[in-house]
């Protein structure tokens, strides 16, 4: 998003909400008892989407959405938007996200949850100071997953500090989060499933078929969480969707906009989608 990119605020009215659990919207770290800490309820992506729908309709008076676009967990929300509000949403562009969290992805998340909660200082979520050892372990496990094998093979991880510098960067990134907030977001990620709604009763094919919006689904070729094969299966069951794979060795991060080459590639796909 930005000037001279597809998502240019001078051309479009762009709404960027924070998801529940991220420490800015309602979260374990900022909710009062009895919904504080690990008592914070499970938030499904549909909960985020319904709240966002209320925001755009009740606060802004919007009845048509030109494009729902998101990266990672927000990419999962884009699928949920398309399934739940097919008469409102004209286009969706999930970037490095899936309509349903795959079992392999779920297992990966269980691993980083275990790394965090194994710290005695976590104390079942009742800590009075951050569980530093758990956050450090969480970060170091996560660091091996959000890029790709080729990213490391080509030395892109080494910006001067070698492997340890790369790991330290992950620690800084995740260390700014509250531990319970991280766990709440992981629970939302694990729960992602557009079929988990009374309208679809667990039928993924029916939920995907309900997405009438024109869709450009963009996985990264080297994403270890959301591989292109998962999106390929989903796109085949959507009536108006196209799969476009980001040609990058930056793994999941290819969709995050941090690299100029990947950012331009994604922007070009969005420009084309918006022109249709």
N, C-alpha and C positions, 0 to 999 in steps of 0.2 A: 504494500500500500504506500502511495506517495505520488509526488509530482512526476509526470511522464511515465507512470505505470498504469496498468489496467484499472486498478482500484485507486483512482485519483479523487481525493475529496473535493476538488474544484468542479468535478463533473457529476459526482453522485453523492447522495445522502447516505453515509456509511455509519452503521451502528455496530460497535464493538463491545459486547458485554463480557463481563468476567463471570466464569462459571462458579457455581457453588463449591465451597471447599478450598478455594485457592488462597484464602487469607485476606481477600479484598471483599468479595461477596460474603454472605453468611457462611461461616466456617467453624470447625471445632475450636479454633483459637480465639474467635471473637464472639461466639454465641454464649449467652448466659445459661446458667443451670435451669432446667435439667438437660439441656441439649448441648452442653459444652464437652470438650475433649472427646473421648471415645464414645460418649453417649450421643454424639451427633448422628442423625439418622442417615441411612444409606440414601444417596442421591443418584437417581438413574438419569441417563442423558435425556430421557423424555421430561424429567422434572425441569432441567435447564431449559429445554426447548419450549415447554409450556410457559415458563416464566418470561422467556424472551418474546414469545408471542403476545403475552399480555403487555409487555413493554412497548412493542411497536404498534399494537392496535389501540391500547387504551391511553398511552402517553403521547404517542406521535400521530395517531389517527391513520395509520397505514393499512391499506387493505390488499395491496399487491406488493410482492417482493421480487425484484428483478433478478437477484442472485443471492443464494446462501452459500458462502464459501468459508472453509475452515481448514486448519492444519492439525493433524494428530487427533487429539480428543475432540477438537472442534470440527475436524473432518468427519468424525463419527456423528457429531450433532447434525451436520449437513444432511446425512442420510436420514436421520430421524425427522428433521424438518420436512424433507420431501415426502416421506411416508405419511406423516400426520396431517400435513396441510397441503395436499396436492392441488387444491383450487386456488391457493394463495401464492405458491412458490413457482416462479417461471423457470428458474435454472438453479442447479446445484453444482458445486465444484468441491468435492471432498479431496483433500490433499494429504497423502500419507495417513489415511485412516480407513476403517472398514465399517460395514454395516453391522457386523457382529464380531465381538472380540474372539479371535480364534483360540483354541485350546492351548496351542504352543505359546501364544502371547500371554494367556492367563497364567501358565506355569512360570514364565519369566517373571511376571509381577509377583507371584508368590515368593520367588527367591529374594527379590529386593525387599519385600515386606519382612521376610524372616531376618534378613541382615540388619534391618533397623530395629526390630522389636527384640532381638537377642541381647541388646544392651540392657543390663540391669537398671541403668539410670532411666530407661523409658518407663518403667514402673507401671506397666499396664495403661499407659497414657496419662498417669497422674503425676508426671514429673514437675518439679519446681524450677529446674534449669534444663536447658536443652540436652538431650542424650547425644553428646558429641561423638562418642565412639560409634554409636548406631548410625548416625547421619553420615559419618565418614565411610563406614562399610557400605551403606546404601549407595553412596556416590561412586565408590570405586567399582562396585559391581555394575552399576548403571553405565559407567563410562565405556565399558566394553561392548555395549549394545547400541548406542544411539548413532554410531557411524557405520563402518563396515570393515571387513577384512582388508579390502583393497585400499581403503583410506589409510590404514596403518601401514600396509605394504608399501605404499607410495610415499610414506613419511609425512603425510599431511598433519599428523598429530603433533609433530615436533616444530614448535614455533620458537624454539630456543631453550626450552627446559626439558626436552626429551619426554620420556614416558611419565616420569614423576611430575613434570610440569603440567602435562595434560590431565593427570589424575587430580592434581591440586586445583586445576580450573573447575573440574566437576564438583569438587568439594565446596568451592566458593559458590557455585551456581545453586546447588541444592541446600547448602548450609544456611541460605537466607530464608528458607521455609521453616515453618513450624512442623514438627514431626507428625503430629496428629492430622494436620492439614494434608501432608503428603499421603498419609494412609487413606484419608477420605477421598482424595483424587484417584488413588489407585483403585479403590473400591468402585468408584464410578466407571473407570476405565474397564474394569473386569465385568461390570454389569451391562456394558453396552450391547444392545441387541434390538434392532428395530422390530423384531417379531414379538418382543416382550410387551405387548399391549393388547387389551381386550379385543380391539378391532381385528387383530391378526392371530391371536390365540396360539402363539408360538410358531406359526407357519412363516418361515423366512421367505419362501418363494412368493407367497401372497403379499408380504410386506414390501419386498423389492418390486413386485409387479404393480404396487399401488403408487410408486413414484412416477408420476407423469411428466415431471419437469425434465427439460433437456439437461442432460448431465454429462460433464466431463470429469472423469475419475482419474486422479493423478497419483499413483504410487511412485515411490522411488525404486529404481531397478535394484538397488542394494539395501533396501530397508529390511532390517532384521525383525521388526515388530509386525509390520503390515506388508508382507511380500506381495508383488504384483499378481501372483497366482491366486491369492484370496480375492482380490478385486476383480480379476478376470472371471471368476465364477459368479460373483455378484452382478457384474455388468451384463453378463449373458442372460440374466433374469429380469433386467430392467428394460422397459419398452423403448426408451429414448436416450440411451446412454452410450458413451464412447470411452474406451480405455486409452489413456495416453501416459506412457511410462517416462518419468523423469530420467534422462540419461546421465546419471551422476554416480560417483563412487562415495558420496558423502552420506550414504545410508539414510536414516530417518531425517537427519538434519537438512537434507536436500530440499525439503518442502518448507523449511522454516524461514527462508528469506535472508539468511545470513551471508550466503555466497552470491556475489553479483551475477555470475553466469547462470546458476540455478534460478535465481530470482527473476532474471530476464526471461528464461525459458517458460517458467510458470506464468509470468505476466502475459506473454504472447498467447498462451493457450486461453487465458481468461479473456483477453481482448477478442479472440475469435469467438468464444462462447457468447460474450455479451453482444456481439454483432449479429448473432443469429436470431 
